[in-house]
Amino acid sequence: MAVHKSSRLLSSLSPQSKPNAREYLYRFHNHLDFYKATVLQRYQQLIPVLFVAICSLVTIVTAIQGNVLLAGESYDFAPTPKHYGGMVAIGLMVAAYFRFRPFYKYVLAAIFLLAMFKTLLFTPLDFHFEIGSEDSRLQLDSVALAFGLLVYWTNASKINTAVIAALKPSEEKARQLDSIEVEEFKDRFSRKTSEELTQIVTANSLVPSAVAAARQLLKERQ
């Protein structure tokens, strides 16, 4: 009887139990990866907000310390109204995301423009770049540019769709443009014979406006 118990004890301690532990760890890692992917997909639009929030946190810590290190020298630092405006902007973005989601994109766009032209600041130091000629230079905020790139990265498909829809002419405007092109081709084809116009319609190798113009001229000559 004792031998039987010891054999059962040895079997419980045998290497056969190790695959179960590895399988448990494998499932745990799978669940963890799935959770990470789900959370990232759900809250990825908050990545730009997280970026500027970290910048503002650095500003707060710097303000508590009371000085900032620049080029190896220490300077006194106190937040300006622009820094407080950046902190308020972060709160507005978070509130818009969780409470007023339809307005979130408009809040992002407005804050991006304000920060780009240095109306809002998120960092203790002023990081900017200049564009324009020597006579007239425009300073733009580098942190705001990074914020804008993150906004585009997290909303690339939506932004591209909106830009294409905005640039694409309306149906009525497209019809007007087509009619203008048809009239231009009609003036160009007015001296062609009916046989030549028939060849254009039959070949159908020109742009649609040209073929339509030739077809209309043929109908008008009947």
VMD Tcl script that draws the C-alpha trace (Angstrom):
set ca {
  {0.00 0.00 0.00}
  {2.80 2.41 0.81}
  {4.50 1.54 -2.44}
  {1.33 2.35 -4.31}
  {1.06 5.76 -2.62}
  {4.69 6.58 -3.29}
  {4.31 5.64 -6.93}
  {1.33 7.98 -7.19}
  {3.36 10.71 -5.52}
  {6.24 10.19 -7.92}
  {3.90 10.25 -10.88}
  {2.49 13.58 -9.71}
  {6.02 14.95 -9.60}
  {7.03 13.45 -12.94}
  {7.86 15.61 -15.97}
  {4.44 14.76 -17.45}
  {2.96 17.73 -15.52}
  {5.31 20.23 -17.18}
  {3.40 20.46 -20.52}
  {0.30 21.48 -18.58}
  {2.21 24.36 -17.00}
  {3.60 25.39 -20.37}
  {0.12 25.20 -21.86}
  {-1.22 27.37 -19.05}
  {1.48 29.98 -19.66}
  {0.82 29.83 -23.41}
  {-2.88 30.47 -22.88}
  {-2.10 33.26 -20.44}
  {0.15 34.99 -22.96}
  {-2.50 34.57 -25.66}
  {-5.13 36.18 -23.46}
  {-2.70 38.96 -22.54}
  {-1.88 39.65 -26.21}
  {-5.57 39.66 -27.09}
  {-6.30 42.08 -24.25}
  {-3.48 44.38 -25.34}
  {-4.68 44.35 -28.96}
  {-8.28 45.00 -27.94}
  {-7.41 47.88 -25.61}
  {-5.05 49.43 -28.17}
  {-7.66 49.20 -30.90}
  {-10.35 50.65 -28.65}
  {-8.35 53.56 -27.28}
  {-5.83 54.20 -30.06}
  {-7.42 57.57 -30.82}
  {-6.27 58.72 -27.39}
  {-2.60 58.19 -28.29}
  {-2.16 61.84 -29.41}
  {-3.78 63.00 -26.17}
  {-1.48 60.73 -24.17}
  {1.51 62.25 -25.95}
  {0.67 65.85 -25.05}
  {-0.41 64.76 -21.57}
  {3.09 63.38 -20.97}
  {4.54 66.65 -22.26}
  {2.32 68.62 -19.87}
  {3.29 66.31 -17.02}
  {6.93 67.19 -17.69}
  {5.91 70.86 -17.59}
  {4.19 70.38 -14.22}
  {7.23 68.61 -12.75}
  {9.50 71.35 -14.09}
  {7.24 74.01 -12.57}
  {7.39 72.26 -9.19}
  {11.17 72.20 -9.39}
  {11.14 75.86 -10.34}
  {13.93 75.74 -12.89}
  {14.73 74.34 -16.30}
  {18.07 73.24 -17.67}
  {19.02 74.74 -21.03}
  {22.43 74.38 -22.70}
  {23.96 73.31 -19.41}
  {22.64 76.32 -17.51}
  {19.72 76.48 -15.09}
  {16.97 79.06 -15.58}
  {13.95 79.93 -13.48}
  {10.72 78.54 -14.90}
  {7.07 79.33 -14.21}
  {4.12 78.19 -16.34}
  {2.60 80.80 -18.63}
  {-1.06 81.16 -19.63}
  {-0.19 79.20 -22.77}
  {0.90 76.25 -20.62}
  {-2.32 76.39 -18.59}
  {-4.22 76.58 -21.86}
  {-2.51 73.39 -23.00}
  {-3.57 71.60 -19.80}
  {-7.16 72.76 -20.28}
  {-6.99 71.56 -23.88}
  {-6.02 68.08 -22.70}
  {-9.04 68.01 -20.40}
  {-11.28 69.10 -23.26}
  {-9.96 66.34 -25.51}
  {-10.52 63.67 -22.86}
  {-14.03 64.97 -22.14}
  {-14.85 65.08 -25.85}
  {-13.65 61.51 -26.36}
  {-15.61 59.96 -23.49}
  {-18.67 62.23 -23.35}
  {-19.04 64.01 -26.70}
  {-17.51 61.59 -29.21}
  {-19.11 63.18 -32.34}
  {-17.24 66.42 -31.54}
  {-13.90 64.76 -30.73}
  {-12.42 65.23 -34.21}
  {-13.35 68.91 -34.25}
  {-11.76 69.42 -30.83}
  {-8.58 67.70 -32.06}
  {-8.45 69.88 -35.17}
  {-9.01 73.11 -33.21}
  {-6.37 72.26 -30.59}
  {-3.91 71.23 -33.30}
  {-4.26 74.61 -35.02}
  {-3.99 76.54 -31.75}
  {-0.91 74.61 -30.71}
  {0.66 74.76 -34.17}
  {0.65 78.57 -34.05}
  {1.94 78.49 -30.43}
  {-1.26 79.72 -28.83}
  {-1.06 76.62 -26.60}
  {2.10 75.09 -25.14}
  {2.63 71.61 -23.72}
  {6.37 71.60 -22.98}
  {8.49 73.80 -20.70}
  {10.83 74.74 -23.54}
  {9.78 76.25 -26.83}
  {10.44 73.74 -29.62}
  {9.63 75.30 -32.97}
  {10.71 75.54 -36.58}
  {10.47 78.39 -39.05}
  {9.15 78.58 -42.59}
  {9.12 81.43 -45.07}
  {11.62 83.91 -46.41}
  {14.09 85.98 -44.42}
  {11.76 88.98 -44.46}
  {8.72 87.11 -43.19}
  {9.22 83.97 -41.15}
  {6.46 81.95 -39.53}
  {7.21 79.99 -36.37}
  {5.38 76.67 -35.97}
  {5.46 74.43 -32.91}
  {7.33 71.13 -33.30}
  {5.39 69.38 -30.53}
  {2.12 70.36 -32.21}
  {3.44 68.92 -35.47}
  {4.17 65.61 -33.74}
  {0.69 65.75 -32.21}
  {-0.82 66.28 -35.66}
  {1.14 63.36 -37.11}
  {-0.15 61.11 -34.33}
  {-3.69 62.28 -35.01}
  {-3.26 61.41 -38.68}
  {-1.65 58.04 -37.85}
  {-4.54 57.01 -35.60}
  {-7.22 58.28 -38.00}
  {-5.56 57.84 -41.40}
  {-8.44 56.05 -43.13}
  {-11.07 58.51 -41.89}
  {-8.96 61.56 -42.74}
  {-8.14 60.25 -46.22}
  {-11.81 59.52 -46.90}
  {-12.84 62.99 -45.72}
  {-10.17 64.72 -47.83}
  {-11.11 62.76 -50.95}
  {-14.79 63.52 -50.39}
  {-14.00 67.22 -49.91}
  {-11.89 67.42 -53.06}
  {-14.29 65.39 -55.16}
  {-16.77 67.66 -56.97}
  {-20.46 67.24 -56.36}
  {-22.64 65.46 -58.92}
  {-24.13 68.73 -60.10}
  {-20.73 70.36 -60.46}
  {-19.41 67.28 -62.26}
  {-22.29 67.47 -64.73}
  {-21.56 71.14 -65.32}
  {-17.90 70.39 -66.00}
  {-18.86 67.57 -68.37}
  {-21.25 69.84 -70.26}
  {-18.54 72.50 -70.61}
  {-16.11 69.93 -72.00}
  {-18.75 68.63 -74.42}
  {-19.39 72.14 -75.72}
  {-15.66 72.69 -76.22}
  {-15.38 69.48 -78.23}
  {-18.48 70.42 -80.25}
  {-16.81 73.66 -81.26}
  {-13.67 71.73 -82.16}
  {-15.59 69.10 -84.18}
  {-17.99 71.53 -85.87}
  {-16.03 71.43 -89.16}
  {-15.78 67.65 -89.31}
  {-17.96 65.72 -91.72}
  {-20.64 63.34 -90.57}
  {-18.49 60.40 -91.65}
  {-15.65 61.60 -89.46}
  {-18.01 62.09 -86.53}
  {-19.40 58.61 -87.06}
  {-15.88 57.19 -86.97}
  {-15.25 58.97 -83.67}
  {-18.43 57.52 -82.15}
  {-17.75 54.03 -83.54}
  {-14.10 53.90 -82.48}
  {-14.93 55.22 -78.99}
  {-11.23 55.76 -78.37}
  {-11.38 59.39 -77.28}
  {-12.41 60.76 -73.90}
  {-16.14 60.40 -73.08}
  {-16.75 64.15 -73.53}
  {-15.37 64.02 -77.09}
  {-17.50 61.00 -78.03}
  {-20.57 62.65 -76.53}
  {-19.87 65.83 -78.49}
  {-19.59 63.87 -81.75}
  {-22.81 62.03 -81.00}
  {-24.67 65.27 -80.28}
  {-23.42 66.85 -83.51}
  {-24.65 63.85 -85.47}
  {-28.09 64.14 -83.91}
  {-28.24 67.87 -84.64}
  {-27.42 67.23 -88.32}
  {-30.22 64.74 -88.79}
}
mol new
graphics top color blue
foreach p $ca { graphics top sphere $p radius 0.5 }
foreach p [lrange $ca 0 end-1] q [lrange $ca 1 end] { graphics top cylinder $p $q radius 0.2 }
display resetview
